[in-house]
Amino acid sequence: MPTGTVPTPLRAGLETLGATRRVANPWLWDAISTAILRQVVRASQARKLYRTLCGTYGIAVDTRYGRLDVAPDPERVLALGDDQFATVSASFTAARCKRPRPTTNSTLHSGTAWLLPTWPSR
């Protein structure tokens, strides 16, 4: 593992596990919501906002390691009011999530079609 790319405590923990691999986020909506939060604030603050948003409006999953809060689905985010975004200190996010409403609605109805690139026909 390259030394300069991973914080030392994280690298030490990963090395005890043996071979590890980072995988891309398979849920497009979670990736988009994470990116929206990250556009405005630094990484550490974005992580805190993400956890708060997930814990307040997301989906709770019980695991053998305890409760895991995952991102709210697109329908839930679209239904949130500005005051609800403010509750989790993400007022700036409300406009970014709701401005592209036609795009978001298309994502809801298109499903996995958004995961595949489309090329113009010749």
Backbone hydrogen bonds, N-H to C=O, Kabsch-Sander energy under -0.5 kcal/mol:
donor,donor_aa,acceptor,acceptor_aa,energy
5,T,2,P,-0.5
6,V,3,T,-0.6
11,R,7,P,-2.9
12,A,8,T,-2.7
13,G,9,P,-1.9
14,L,10,L,-2.6
15,E,11,R,-2.6
16,T,12,A,-1.2
17,L,13,G,-0.5
17,L,14,L,-1.1
18,G,14,L,-0.6
18,G,15,E,-0.7
23,V,21,R,-0.5
28,L,26,P,-0.8
31,A,27,W,-2.1
32,I,28,L,-2.5
33,S,29,W,-2.8
34,T,30,D,-2.3
35,A,31,A,-2.1
36,I,32,I,-2.4
37,L,33,S,-2.0
38,R,34,T,-2.2
39,Q,35,A,-1.3
39,Q,36,I,-0.5
40,V,36,I,-0.6
40,V,37,L,-0.8
41,V,37,L,-1.1
46,A,42,R,-2.5
47,R,43,A,-2.5
48,K,44,S,-1.6
49,L,45,Q,-2.7
50,Y,46,A,-2.7
51,R,47,R,-2.4
52,T,48,K,-2.3
53,L,49,L,-3.1
54,C,50,Y,-2.8
55,G,51,R,-2.6
56,T,52,T,-2.2
57,Y,53,L,-2.8
58,G,53,L,-0.6
58,G,54,C,-1.5
59,I,70,V,-1.7
60,A,58,G,-0.5
61,V,68,L,-2.9
63,T,61,V,-0.5
63,T,66,G,-1.7
66,G,63,T,-1.6
68,L,61,V,-2.9
70,V,59,I,-2.8
70,V,68,L,-0.6
77,V,73,D,-2.1
78,L,74,P,-2.7
79,A,75,E,-1.3
80,L,76,R,-0.8
80,L,77,V,-1.0
84,Q,81,G,-0.6
85,F,81,G,-1.7
86,A,82,D,-2.2
87,T,83,D,-1.6
88,V,84,Q,-0.9
88,V,85,F,-0.7
89,S,86,A,-2.0
90,A,85,F,-2.8
93,T,90,A,-1.4
94,A,90,A,-0.9
94,A,91,S,-0.9
95,A,91,S,-0.7
96,R,92,F,-0.8
97,C,93,T,-2.6
98,K,94,A,-2.2
99,R,95,A,-2.4
101,R,98,K,-1.2
101,R,99,R,-0.6
103,T,100,P,-0.6
104,T,100,P,-2.8
105,N,101,R,-3.2
106,S,102,P,-2.2
107,T,103,T,-2.1
108,L,104,T,-2.1
109,H,105,N,-1.7
110,S,106,S,-2.5
111,G,107,T,-1.9
113,A,110,S,-1.9
114,W,111,G,-1.4
115,L,112,T,-2.0
116,L,112,T,-0.5
116,L,113,A,-0.9
